[in-house]
Amino acid sequence: MSRRSVEVDPSFAGRLKELRQSKGMSLRRLGKIVHCSHGYLWDLESGTKRPSVAVVLLLDNALDAAGELSSLVADLSADDAIPPVECGTVTAGQPAGLEFAASWRHGIGVAANLWRGDMRRRVLLRGAGFSAAAFMPPAMRWLMSTLDERPVGDGTKTVGPPDIEMVRRVTSTFRGLDNQFGGGHVRESVVRFLDGDVTELINGRFDAATGRALLAAVAETTQLAAWTSYDTGMHGLAQRYLVQALRFSAGAGDRALGAEILAAMSHQAAYKGSSAEAVDLARAASRSAAEVGIPAIQAESAVLEAQGHAVSGDELACAVALDRAEKLFDKADRSRDPQWIGYFDEAYLAAKFGHCFASLGRGDIAQRFAARSLDMDGKHYARGRQFNLALLALTHAQTGELEEASRVGIQAADAAEGLSSARARDYLRDLANRLGRHVGLPPVREFVDRVRSTSTDS
C-alpha cells in the first residue's frame, strides 16, 4: 500500500482559526459537526498536526469556506514513482475494473487498483471503451448472490462508526457539489478520497457489522465516482466504477443500494443507446427493490425500463412501464426511503416521462412533462434544471415551435454556464444540430451561434 501524507500550507492553521472564530464557533462545537475531538482541532489550529484531505473537506463545508481550506492542503503519496502493487487477480479475459469479484476481500483489491489507476491517470483506463453488454455478467452475479458475506477486517487501523459517518458525510458533500456544479468539478476529488482515506479504512480492522456498514458507505462513494465520470463523458471508466459499487453493495448485504446501482447502469445504457441492456438492467433493479419492499426504487426502475423501450421505439411497452412507474410512485411512503434516493421526486419523474416521449418523437406529449419537470429545486440541482430546460426546448423543436425552442434553448445555455458537465454540452449541441437547418430565423441563429461559440471555447 502507498504511504500517504499531506502537504499543508503554513497559513492553514491560522486561517482555520480565523474562519472558526468568524462563525462564533467553539472548538468543541466544530468538533461535533466534523466528528473530530476538540483537542485534535486545537492541534490543527496550533500547527502541531496535519489534517487528512477528508477532514479538511468537512471543515470547509462546516465553515462555509468555499474550498479555501482544501486549497491549502495537497494529498501526496510517498512512493508515487513506484508502480502500484496489484491487489488480487483479475479473471482471465476480463478487462480491469469490470470484474465482479468472487469475495468481498478480493473486491477491495480490484476496486483499489481502479482508484489508483485513475489517480495515476493511466491512459488505457481513462480511455476505456463502454459496452453495455459488460454490465450483464456482474448483474447476474448480483442477482444470484446470497448476500451473506461477513466482511471482517484484520488490518492495523481500528475502524468504527465515526469513520463510517465521515465517509457518508464527505460523500454527501461531494454529491451536493456534483448536482450543483457538474461532475467535472468534483470527480478528481472523489477519486482522491477513495484512493486515500477510503483505501486506508477498507484495509483496517473491523467486525462484521461495522464491515457491512463500511462497505455500504464505500459503495455510495464509488457510485458517485461513477456518476461524475459519466457526467464528464468517461463512459468506460464510469462503467467500471458502477460494477465495483455493485460489488461493495453485495459485501454490505444491501439489496436496496444494489437495486439503485443497477438502475444507474440502466440509465447509462439507455444514454448510450443500448436499449435491450437498459431494459434488462432496469428489470433486475426492480426485482431487487421488490425483495426489500421499497416502491420508490421500483418506480425508478420502471421509468428506466420505459426509457429503454423508448430508445428502441417500442411505444406500447414504454407506455405499460410508465403506467407501472406512476402507480408505484403514488403508493410509495417516502419517509421510509434511503436518503440517497431523495432526488427521485415528482419533478424527476416528470423529466423521465418527458425524455421517454421525446425519444419516441412525441414532442406534443413530452412538452407537458418537460414543463412540469421545472418545478424543482434549481439551486441545489442546477445541472438537473439545465437538463430539463434542454428537454423542454427539444419538445418545442419537435412540435415545430422553432422560435420558442430557441428561446428556451438560450435559457438552457445560460444555465450551463458554470457547469462542468459533458451531458449538459451534449444536450445543447444536439439541439443546435436539430435547429441548424433553420438558421435563417434570427432566434434560431442566435441560439446556434451561442452554442457553437461555447463549444469552441471549451
C-alpha positions as CSV (number, residue, x, y, z in Angstrom):
1,M,0.0,0.0,0.0
2,S,1.3,3.5,-0.7
3,R,2.5,5.6,2.2
4,R,0.3,8.7,2.1
5,S,0.8,12.1,3.6
6,V,-0.4,15.7,3.1
7,E,1.4,18.9,2.4
8,V,-0.1,21.8,4.4
9,D,0.4,25.4,3.5
10,P,1.8,27.3,6.6
11,S,-1.2,29.6,6.6
12,F,-3.7,26.8,7.1
13,A,-3.6,26.7,10.9
14,G,-4.2,30.5,11.3
15,R,-6.9,30.6,8.6
16,L,-8.8,27.7,10.2
17,K,-8.9,29.6,13.5
18,E,-10.0,32.8,11.8
19,L,-12.8,31.1,9.9
20,R,-14.0,29.3,13.1
21,Q,-13.9,32.4,15.2
22,S,-15.8,34.4,12.5
23,K,-18.6,31.9,12.8
24,G,-18.6,32.3,16.6
25,M,-18.0,28.6,16.9
26,S,-16.1,26.9,19.7
27,L,-13.6,24.0,19.1
28,R,-16.0,21.6,20.8
29,R,-19.0,22.7,18.7
30,L,-16.9,22.4,15.5
31,G,-15.6,19.1,16.6
32,K,-19.2,17.7,16.9
33,I,-20.0,18.9,13.4
34,V,-17.0,17.3,11.7
35,H,-16.7,14.3,14.1
36,C,-13.3,15.2,15.5
37,S,-12.2,15.8,19.0
38,H,-11.8,19.4,20.1
39,G,-8.2,18.5,21.1
40,Y,-7.4,17.4,17.6
41,L,-8.8,20.6,16.2
42,W,-6.7,22.6,18.7
43,D,-3.7,20.7,17.4
44,L,-4.6,21.7,13.8
45,E,-5.0,25.3,14.7
46,S,-1.7,25.3,16.5
47,G,0.0,23.7,13.6
48,T,1.2,20.6,15.5
49,K,-0.8,18.1,13.5
50,R,-1.6,17.7,9.8
51,P,-5.2,17.1,8.7
52,S,-6.4,14.5,6.2
53,V,-8.0,15.6,3.0
54,A,-11.3,14.3,4.2
55,V,-11.2,16.3,7.4
56,V,-10.4,19.4,5.5
57,L,-13.3,18.9,3.2
58,L,-15.6,18.6,6.2
59,L,-14.1,21.7,7.8
60,D,-14.6,23.7,4.5
61,N,-18.3,22.6,4.5
62,A,-18.9,23.3,8.2
63,L,-17.3,26.8,8.0
64,D,-18.8,27.7,4.6
65,A,-15.2,28.3,3.4
66,A,-16.0,27.5,-0.3
67,G,-13.0,25.2,-0.7
68,E,-10.5,27.7,0.7
69,L,-9.1,25.3,3.3
70,S,-8.9,22.5,0.8
71,S,-6.8,24.7,-1.5
72,L,-4.2,24.9,1.3
73,V,-3.8,21.1,1.6
74,A,-2.3,18.8,-1.0
75,D,-2.6,14.9,-0.9
76,L,0.7,13.2,-1.5
77,S,1.9,9.6,-2.0
78,A,5.4,9.0,-0.7
79,D,6.0,6.3,-3.4
80,D,4.3,7.9,-6.4
81,A,7.2,6.9,-8.6
82,I,6.7,3.2,-7.8
83,P,4.3,1.2,-9.9
84,P,1.2,0.2,-8.0
85,V,1.1,-3.2,-6.3
86,E,-1.7,-5.2,-7.8
87,C,-4.1,-6.5,-5.1
88,G,-5.8,-9.7,-6.1
89,T,-6.0,-11.2,-9.6
90,V,-8.2,-10.4,-12.5
91,T,-10.3,-13.1,-14.1
92,A,-8.7,-14.2,-17.4
93,G,-10.0,-12.2,-20.3
94,Q,-11.8,-9.8,-18.0
95,P,-10.9,-6.1,-18.6
96,A,-9.6,-4.3,-15.5
97,G,-12.3,-3.0,-13.3
98,L,-15.2,-4.9,-14.9
99,E,-14.8,-8.0,-12.6
100,F,-17.5,-8.8,-10.0
101,A,-15.0,-10.4,-7.6
102,A,-15.8,-13.7,-6.0
103,S,-15.3,-12.4,-2.5
104,W,-15.6,-9.0,-0.8
105,R,-11.9,-9.1,0.1
106,H,-10.8,-9.7,-3.5
107,G,-13.3,-6.9,-4.5
108,I,-11.4,-4.5,-2.3
109,G,-8.2,-5.2,-4.3
110,V,-10.0,-4.8,-7.6
111,A,-11.5,-1.5,-6.6
112,A,-8.3,-0.1,-5.0
113,N,-6.5,-0.8,-8.3
114,L,-9.2,1.0,-10.2
115,W,-8.9,4.1,-7.9
116,R,-5.2,4.1,-8.0
117,G,-5.0,3.7,-11.8
118,D,-7.5,6.5,-12.2
119,M,-5.5,8.8,-9.9
120,R,-2.3,8.0,-11.8
121,R,-4.1,8.9,-15.0
122,R,-3.5,5.7,-16.7
123,V,-4.3,6.4,-20.3
124,L,-5.7,2.9,-21.1
125,L,-8.0,3.1,-18.1
126,R,-9.3,6.6,-18.7
127,G,-9.8,6.0,-22.4
128,A,-11.6,2.6,-21.8
129,G,-14.5,2.0,-24.1
130,F,-18.0,1.4,-23.0
131,S,-20.1,-1.8,-23.7
132,A,-23.5,-2.2,-22.1
133,A,-23.1,-5.9,-22.5
134,A,-20.3,-5.8,-20.0
135,F,-22.8,-4.9,-17.3
136,M,-24.7,-8.2,-17.7
137,P,-22.3,-10.7,-16.0
138,P,-22.0,-8.5,-12.9
139,A,-25.7,-8.0,-12.8
140,M,-26.3,-11.8,-13.0
141,R,-23.7,-12.4,-10.2
142,W,-25.5,-9.8,-8.1
143,L,-28.9,-11.5,-8.6
144,M,-27.5,-14.9,-7.8
145,S,-25.6,-13.7,-4.7
146,T,-26.9,-14.7,-1.3
147,L,-25.5,-11.5,0.2
148,D,-24.4,-13.4,3.3
149,E,-20.8,-12.4,3.5
150,R,-19.2,-11.5,6.8
151,P,-16.7,-8.7,6.0
152,V,-14.2,-8.8,8.9
153,G,-11.1,-6.7,8.6
154,D,-7.8,-7.7,10.2
155,G,-5.7,-4.6,9.4
156,T,-4.0,-2.3,11.9
157,K,-6.2,0.8,11.9
158,T,-9.4,0.2,14.0
159,V,-12.5,1.4,12.1
160,G,-15.6,2.4,13.9
161,P,-18.9,4.3,13.4
162,P,-17.2,7.8,13.4
163,D,-15.1,6.7,10.4
164,I,-18.2,5.5,8.5
165,E,-20.1,8.7,9.3
166,M,-17.1,10.6,7.9
167,V,-17.3,8.7,4.6
168,R,-21.1,9.3,4.4
169,R,-20.8,13.0,5.1
170,V,-17.9,13.5,2.7
171,T,-19.9,11.7,0.0
172,S,-23.0,13.7,0.7
173,T,-20.9,16.9,0.4
174,F,-19.5,15.8,-2.9
175,R,-22.9,14.7,-4.1
176,G,-24.3,18.1,-3.5
177,L,-21.4,19.8,-5.3
178,D,-21.9,17.4,-8.2
179,N,-25.6,18.2,-8.5
180,Q,-24.9,21.9,-8.3
181,F,-21.8,22.3,-10.4
182,G,-21.4,19.2,-12.5
183,G,-19.2,16.1,-12.3
184,G,-16.1,17.8,-13.7
185,H,-15.8,20.0,-10.7
186,V,-15.6,17.1,-8.2
187,R,-14.6,14.0,-10.0
188,E,-10.9,14.2,-9.2
189,S,-11.6,15.0,-5.5
190,V,-13.9,12.0,-5.2
191,V,-11.4,9.6,-6.7
192,R,-8.6,11.1,-4.5
193,F,-10.8,10.5,-1.4
194,L,-11.3,6.9,-2.5
195,D,-7.6,6.3,-3.2
196,G,-6.6,7.9,0.1
197,D,-8.8,7.9,3.2
198,V,-11.2,5.2,2.0
199,T,-8.5,2.8,1.0
200,E,-7.0,3.1,4.4
201,L,-10.3,2.3,6.1
202,I,-11.3,-0.7,4.0
203,N,-7.9,-2.2,4.8
204,G,-8.4,-1.6,8.5
205,R,-9.6,-3.7,11.5
206,F,-13.4,-4.1,11.9
207,D,-16.0,-6.6,12.9
208,A,-18.7,-7.9,10.5
209,A,-21.4,-5.4,11.5
210,T,-19.0,-2.5,11.1
211,G,-17.7,-4.0,7.9
212,R,-21.1,-4.2,6.3
213,A,-21.8,-0.5,7.2
214,L,-18.4,0.5,5.9
215,L,-18.8,-1.3,2.6
216,A,-22.3,0.2,2.1
217,A,-20.8,3.7,2.6
218,V,-18.0,3.0,0.2
219,A,-20.4,1.6,-2.4
220,E,-22.2,5.0,-2.3
221,T,-18.9,6.9,-2.8
222,T,-17.9,4.6,-5.6
223,Q,-21.2,5.0,-7.3
224,L,-20.7,8.8,-7.0
225,A,-17.3,8.4,-8.7
226,A,-19.2,6.6,-11.5
227,W,-21.8,9.4,-11.9
228,T,-19.2,12.1,-12.0
229,S,-17.2,10.1,-14.6
230,Y,-20.4,9.5,-16.6
231,D,-21.2,13.2,-16.5
232,T,-17.7,14.1,-17.8
233,G,-18.0,11.7,-20.7
234,M,-15.7,9.0,-19.4
235,H,-18.2,6.2,-20.0
236,G,-15.9,3.2,-19.9
237,L,-14.4,4.4,-16.6
238,A,-17.9,5.1,-15.2
239,Q,-19.0,1.6,-16.1
240,R,-16.1,0.2,-14.1
241,Y,-16.9,2.3,-11.1
242,L,-20.6,1.1,-11.2
243,V,-19.5,-2.6,-11.3
244,Q,-17.3,-2.1,-8.3
245,A,-20.0,-0.1,-6.4
246,L,-22.3,-3.1,-7.1
247,R,-19.7,-5.5,-5.6
248,F,-19.4,-3.3,-2.5
249,S,-23.1,-3.3,-2.0
250,A,-23.1,-7.1,-2.2
251,G,-20.4,-7.3,0.5
252,A,-22.6,-4.9,2.6
253,G,-25.7,-7.2,2.0
254,D,-27.6,-4.0,0.9
255,R,-30.2,-5.1,-1.7
256,A,-31.8,-1.6,-1.8
257,L,-28.5,0.1,-2.7
258,G,-27.7,-2.7,-5.2
259,A,-31.0,-2.0,-6.9
260,E,-30.1,1.7,-7.1
261,I,-26.8,0.9,-8.7
262,L,-28.4,-1.5,-11.2
263,A,-30.8,1.4,-12.0
264,A,-27.8,3.6,-12.6
265,M,-26.4,1.0,-15.0
266,S,-29.7,1.0,-16.9
267,H,-29.6,4.8,-17.0
268,Q,-26.1,4.8,-18.6
269,A,-27.0,2.0,-21.1
270,A,-30.1,4.0,-22.3
271,Y,-28.0,7.2,-22.6
272,K,-25.5,5.2,-24.8
273,G,-28.4,3.8,-26.9
274,S,-28.2,0.2,-25.7
275,S,-32.0,-0.4,-25.3
276,A,-32.0,-4.1,-24.6
277,E,-29.5,-3.9,-21.8
278,A,-31.2,-0.9,-20.4
279,V,-34.4,-2.8,-20.1
280,D,-32.8,-5.9,-18.6
281,L,-30.8,-3.9,-16.0
282,A,-33.9,-1.9,-15.0
283,R,-35.8,-5.2,-14.5
284,A,-33.0,-6.5,-12.4
285,A,-33.2,-3.3,-10.3
286,S,-36.9,-3.7,-9.9
287,R,-36.6,-7.3,-8.8
288,S,-34.0,-6.4,-6.1
289,A,-36.1,-3.4,-5.0
290,A,-39.2,-5.6,-4.7
291,E,-37.3,-8.0,-2.4
292,V,-36.8,-5.2,0.1
293,G,-40.2,-3.6,-0.5
294,I,-39.2,0.0,-1.5
295,P,-41.7,1.2,-4.0
296,A,-39.7,4.4,-4.8
297,I,-36.8,2.3,-6.2
298,Q,-39.3,0.1,-8.0
299,A,-40.9,3.2,-9.6
300,E,-37.5,4.5,-10.6
301,S,-36.7,1.1,-12.1
302,A,-40.0,1.1,-14.1
303,V,-39.4,4.5,-15.6
304,L,-35.9,3.5,-16.6
305,E,-37.3,0.4,-18.2
306,A,-39.7,2.7,-20.1
307,Q,-36.7,4.7,-21.2
308,G,-35.0,1.6,-22.6
309,H,-38.2,0.8,-24.5
310,A,-38.4,4.3,-25.8
311,V,-34.8,4.2,-27.1
312,S,-35.8,1.2,-29.2
313,G,-39.0,2.8,-30.4
314,D,-41.4,0.4,-28.6
315,E,-44.2,2.8,-27.7
316,L,-46.6,0.2,-26.3
317,A,-44.0,-1.4,-23.9
318,C,-42.9,2.1,-22.9
319,A,-46.5,3.1,-22.0
320,V,-47.0,0.0,-19.9
321,A,-43.8,0.6,-18.0
322,L,-44.7,4.3,-17.4
323,D,-48.1,3.4,-16.1
324,R,-46.4,1.0,-13.6
325,A,-43.9,3.7,-12.6
326,E,-46.7,6.2,-11.9
327,K,-48.7,3.7,-9.8
328,L,-45.7,2.6,-7.8
329,F,-44.6,6.2,-7.2
330,D,-48.1,7.2,-5.9
331,K,-48.1,4.4,-3.3
332,A,-44.6,5.0,-2.1
333,D,-44.0,6.0,1.5
334,R,-41.2,8.4,1.0
335,S,-40.4,8.6,4.8
336,R,-39.1,5.1,4.6
337,D,-36.8,5.7,1.6
338,P,-33.0,5.6,1.9
339,Q,-31.5,9.1,1.9
340,W,-29.6,8.6,-1.3
341,I,-32.9,8.4,-3.4
342,G,-34.1,11.8,-2.1
343,Y,-33.6,13.2,-5.6
344,F,-36.4,11.0,-7.0
345,D,-39.4,13.3,-6.8
346,E,-42.3,14.4,-8.9
347,A,-40.1,16.7,-11.0
348,Y,-37.6,14.0,-11.7
349,L,-40.3,11.6,-12.6
350,A,-41.9,14.1,-15.0
351,A,-38.5,14.7,-16.6
352,K,-38.1,10.9,-17.2
353,F,-41.6,10.8,-18.7
354,G,-40.6,13.7,-20.9
355,H,-37.4,12.0,-22.1
356,C,-39.4,8.9,-23.0
357,F,-41.9,10.6,-25.1
358,A,-39.2,12.8,-26.7
359,S,-37.3,9.7,-27.6
360,L,-40.4,8.4,-29.3
361,G,-40.8,11.6,-31.3
362,R,-43.9,12.7,-29.4
363,G,-43.0,16.2,-28.5
364,D,-46.6,17.1,-28.1
365,I,-46.9,14.8,-25.1
366,A,-43.3,15.3,-23.9
367,Q,-43.8,19.0,-23.7
368,R,-46.3,18.8,-20.8
369,F,-44.0,16.7,-18.7
370,A,-40.9,18.8,-19.5
371,A,-42.7,21.9,-18.3
372,R,-43.7,20.1,-15.1
373,S,-40.1,18.9,-14.6
374,L,-39.0,22.5,-14.0
375,D,-41.0,22.7,-10.7
376,M,-37.8,21.7,-8.8
377,D,-35.0,23.0,-6.6
378,G,-33.0,24.7,-9.3
379,K,-30.3,26.0,-6.9
380,H,-29.2,22.7,-5.4
381,Y,-29.9,20.7,-8.6
382,A,-28.6,23.3,-11.1
383,R,-27.4,20.6,-13.5
384,G,-30.8,18.8,-13.5
385,R,-32.6,22.1,-14.2
386,Q,-30.3,22.7,-17.2
387,F,-31.1,19.2,-18.5
388,N,-34.8,19.9,-18.1
389,L,-34.6,23.2,-19.9
390,A,-32.8,21.5,-22.8
391,L,-35.5,18.8,-22.8
392,L,-38.3,21.5,-23.0
393,A,-36.5,23.2,-25.8
394,L,-36.3,19.9,-27.7
395,T,-40.0,19.3,-27.3
396,H,-40.7,22.7,-28.8
397,A,-38.4,21.8,-31.7
398,Q,-40.3,18.5,-32.3
399,T,-43.6,20.3,-32.5
400,G,-42.3,22.9,-35.0
401,E,-42.1,25.8,-32.5
402,L,-38.7,26.8,-33.6
403,E,-38.6,30.3,-32.1
404,E,-39.8,29.0,-28.7
405,A,-37.3,26.2,-28.9
406,S,-34.5,28.7,-29.5
407,R,-35.7,31.0,-26.6
408,V,-35.8,28.1,-24.1
409,G,-32.5,26.8,-25.6
410,I,-30.8,30.0,-24.8
411,Q,-32.1,29.6,-21.2
412,A,-30.6,26.2,-21.2
413,A,-27.3,27.6,-22.5
414,D,-27.3,30.2,-19.7
415,A,-28.0,27.5,-17.2
416,A,-25.0,25.6,-18.5
417,E,-22.6,28.4,-17.6
418,G,-20.5,27.3,-14.6
419,L,-21.5,23.7,-15.1
420,S,-18.7,21.2,-15.8
421,S,-20.8,18.6,-17.5
422,A,-20.3,16.8,-20.8
423,R,-24.0,15.8,-20.8
424,A,-25.1,19.5,-20.5
425,R,-23.0,20.3,-23.5
426,D,-24.2,17.3,-25.5
427,Y,-27.8,18.2,-25.0
428,L,-27.2,21.7,-26.2
429,R,-25.2,20.5,-29.2
430,D,-27.9,18.0,-30.2
431,L,-30.5,20.8,-30.1
432,A,-28.3,23.1,-32.1
433,N,-27.8,20.4,-34.7
434,R,-31.5,19.8,-34.9
435,L,-32.3,23.5,-35.3
436,G,-29.2,24.2,-37.6
437,R,-31.2,23.9,-40.8
438,H,-33.4,26.8,-39.8
439,V,-30.6,29.4,-39.1
440,G,-32.4,31.8,-41.4
441,L,-34.7,32.6,-38.4
442,P,-32.9,35.2,-36.2
443,P,-33.8,33.5,-32.8
444,V,-32.5,30.2,-34.2
445,R,-29.3,31.7,-35.5
446,E,-28.7,33.4,-32.1
447,F,-29.1,30.1,-30.3
448,V,-27.0,28.1,-32.7
449,D,-24.2,30.7,-32.7
450,R,-24.3,30.8,-28.9
451,V,-23.8,27.0,-28.6
452,R,-21.2,26.8,-31.3
453,S,-19.1,29.6,-29.8
454,T,-19.4,28.0,-26.4
455,S,-18.3,24.6,-27.8
456,T,-15.3,26.3,-29.5
457,D,-14.3,28.0,-26.2
458,S,-14.5,24.7,-24.2
